[in-house]
Amino acid sequence: MVIGFSIALIIFSLLLMLLVLMHKGKGGGLSDMFGGGMQSSVGGSSVAERNLDRITVIVGLLWFACIVGLGLALKLQH
């Protein structure tokens, strides 16, 4: 059970990192270093951006659930 949570945590961590890096920069900060500041901001967000936001939140919640599950599994193991 611990190995399953550990593998899921690694997968969700990598997926969450990829999803966060796919977001468009909102101006300022490190996003400008990668060319995010060169784009002009349009008034609204597209459907793809909203879906990316939703997927990122869902993966973040699953990542958090894996951490809690792994902690409980380790606590009950001993």
Rosetta silent file (secondary structure, phi, psi, omega in degrees, C-alpha in Angstrom):
SEQUENCE: MVIGFSIALIIFSLLLMLLVLMHKGKGGGLSDMFGGGMQSSVGGSSVAERNLDRITVIVGLLWFACIVGLGLALKLQH
SCORE:     score description
SCORE:     0.000 S_00000001
   1 L     0.000  -40.262  178.816    0.000    0.000    0.000 S_00000001
   2 H   -65.886  -38.473  179.785    2.851    2.360    0.824 S_00000001
   3 H   -65.620  -39.176  178.411    4.546    1.582   -2.478 S_00000001
   4 H   -62.692  -44.293  177.509    1.316    2.337   -4.353 S_00000001
   5 H   -65.750  -36.572  179.680    0.935    5.719   -2.648 S_00000001
   6 H   -65.900  -43.509  178.901    4.613    6.490   -3.280 S_00000001
   7 H   -65.417  -43.321  178.517    4.346    5.712   -6.981 S_00000001
   8 H   -62.299  -38.919  179.678    1.116    7.732   -7.277 S_00000001
   9 H   -64.204  -40.980  178.276    2.762   10.643   -5.451 S_00000001
  10 H   -64.658  -44.305 -179.481    5.705   10.656   -7.862 S_00000001
  11 H   -64.081  -46.467 -179.811    3.393   10.542  -10.884 S_00000001
  12 H   -66.676  -32.577  177.681    1.111   13.294   -9.558 S_00000001
  13 H   -64.939  -45.870  179.437    4.134   15.438   -8.624 S_00000001
  14 H   -66.032  -41.174  179.320    5.567   15.248  -12.128 S_00000001
  15 H   -65.196  -40.935  178.928    2.161   15.843  -13.702 S_00000001
  16 H   -65.449  -39.455  178.159    1.488   18.829  -11.441 S_00000001
  17 H   -63.761  -41.957  178.587    4.871   20.331  -12.276 S_00000001
  18 H   -64.402  -43.239 -179.141    4.163   19.933  -15.991 S_00000001
  19 H   -65.647  -39.790  179.162    0.690   21.467  -15.688 S_00000001
  20 H   -65.876  -38.482  179.374    1.951   24.473  -13.727 S_00000001
  21 H   -70.666  -21.643  179.387    4.660   25.112  -16.301 S_00000001
  22 H   -78.315  -16.453 -178.573    2.077   24.996  -19.102 S_00000001
  23 L   -66.541  147.375  177.482    0.125   27.950  -17.652 S_00000001
  24 L   -75.901  140.841  179.025    0.441   31.292  -19.363 S_00000001
  25 L   -67.350  142.338 -179.750    2.327   33.910  -17.379 S_00000001
  26 L   -96.049    6.788  178.657    0.221   36.623  -15.789 S_00000001
  27 L   101.880  136.023  179.860    3.020   39.187  -15.967 S_00000001
  28 L    78.647  162.941  175.444    5.958   39.796  -13.696 S_00000001
  29 H    77.437 -157.500 -175.264    8.063   37.214  -11.931 S_00000001
  30 H   -72.187  -19.084 -179.167    9.810   34.270  -13.477 S_00000001
  31 H   -64.975  -27.616  177.668    7.300   33.918  -16.328 S_00000001
  32 H   -67.619  -30.257 -178.509    8.882   36.964  -18.008 S_00000001
  33 L   -65.905  -29.611 -178.499   12.236   35.202  -18.114 S_00000001
  34 L   -98.478   15.339  175.358   10.760   32.501  -20.350 S_00000001
  35 L    95.498    7.058 -179.881    9.044   34.901  -22.735 S_00000001
  36 H   -69.953  -24.898 -178.368    5.715   35.231  -20.953 S_00000001
  37 H   -78.760  -11.123 -177.388    6.015   39.010  -20.791 S_00000001
  38 H   -82.809  -14.184 -178.476    6.164   39.402  -24.564 S_00000001
  39 L   -88.204  142.636  176.153    2.551   38.334  -25.061 S_00000001
  40 L   -84.006  141.228 -177.829   -0.202   40.870  -24.853 S_00000001
  41 L   -84.823  130.144  178.052   -2.920   40.032  -22.391 S_00000001
  42 L   -93.062  153.996 -174.608   -6.372   39.594  -23.866 S_00000001
  43 L   -54.794  -45.408 -176.504   -9.420   40.485  -21.767 S_00000001
  44 L  -112.427  171.932  177.086  -10.762   36.973  -21.198 S_00000001
  45 L  -103.416  148.465 -176.771   -9.328   33.543  -20.830 S_00000001
  46 L   -79.718  170.459  179.614   -9.899   30.864  -23.411 S_00000001
  47 H   -64.285  -38.173 -179.804  -11.647   27.565  -22.873 S_00000001
  48 H   -63.557  -39.533  178.960   -8.321   25.740  -23.029 S_00000001
  49 H   -66.995  -40.129  178.464   -6.891   27.891  -20.226 S_00000001
  50 H   -66.005  -40.347  176.711   -9.942   27.318  -18.037 S_00000001
  51 H   -65.315  -38.701  176.710   -9.741   23.583  -18.635 S_00000001
  52 H   -63.197  -39.710  176.169   -6.036   23.650  -17.813 S_00000001
  53 H   -61.723  -44.732 -179.500   -6.873   25.468  -14.576 S_00000001
  54 H   -63.501  -44.838 -179.920   -9.484   22.849  -13.677 S_00000001
  55 H   -63.359  -39.518  179.151   -7.159   19.946  -14.453 S_00000001
  56 H   -63.494  -42.145  178.814   -4.387   21.563  -12.408 S_00000001
  57 H   -65.222  -42.496 -179.915   -6.685   21.967   -9.394 S_00000001
  58 H   -64.008  -44.582  178.894   -7.889   18.364   -9.662 S_00000001
  59 H   -66.102  -36.306  176.448   -4.346   16.995   -9.929 S_00000001
  60 H   -63.671  -39.985  177.011   -3.308   19.211   -7.006 S_00000001
  61 H   -67.438  -38.963  176.022   -6.111   17.789   -4.867 S_00000001
  62 H   -65.454  -37.866  176.512   -5.154   14.247   -5.851 S_00000001
  63 H   -61.349  -44.768  178.610   -1.525   15.051   -4.982 S_00000001
  64 H   -64.568  -41.509  178.720   -2.617   16.289   -1.557 S_00000001
  65 H   -63.287  -36.276  176.954   -4.785   13.184   -1.036 S_00000001
  66 H   -65.791  -38.350  178.527   -1.773   10.985   -1.875 S_00000001
  67 H   -64.837  -45.638  179.253    0.331   12.776    0.721 S_00000001
  68 H   -64.651  -44.092  178.813   -2.346   12.326    3.384 S_00000001
  69 H   -62.699  -40.539  178.212   -2.892    8.689    2.384 S_00000001
  70 H   -65.531  -40.745  177.690    0.827    7.972    2.439 S_00000001
  71 H   -63.112  -43.416  177.814    1.147    9.566    5.863 S_00000001
  72 H   -65.988  -39.947  179.724   -1.741    7.510    7.241 S_00000001
  73 H   -64.604  -39.819  178.157   -0.396    4.330    5.663 S_00000001
  74 H   -68.938  -36.042  179.805    3.032    4.900    7.206 S_00000001
  75 H   -68.827  -40.945 -179.229    1.496    5.671   10.591 S_00000001
  76 H   -76.287  -20.032 -179.836   -0.674    2.535   10.569 S_00000001
  77 H   -69.761  -33.485 -177.129    2.205    0.381    9.336 S_00000001
  78 L   -94.008    0.000    0.000    4.223    0.816   12.534 S_00000001
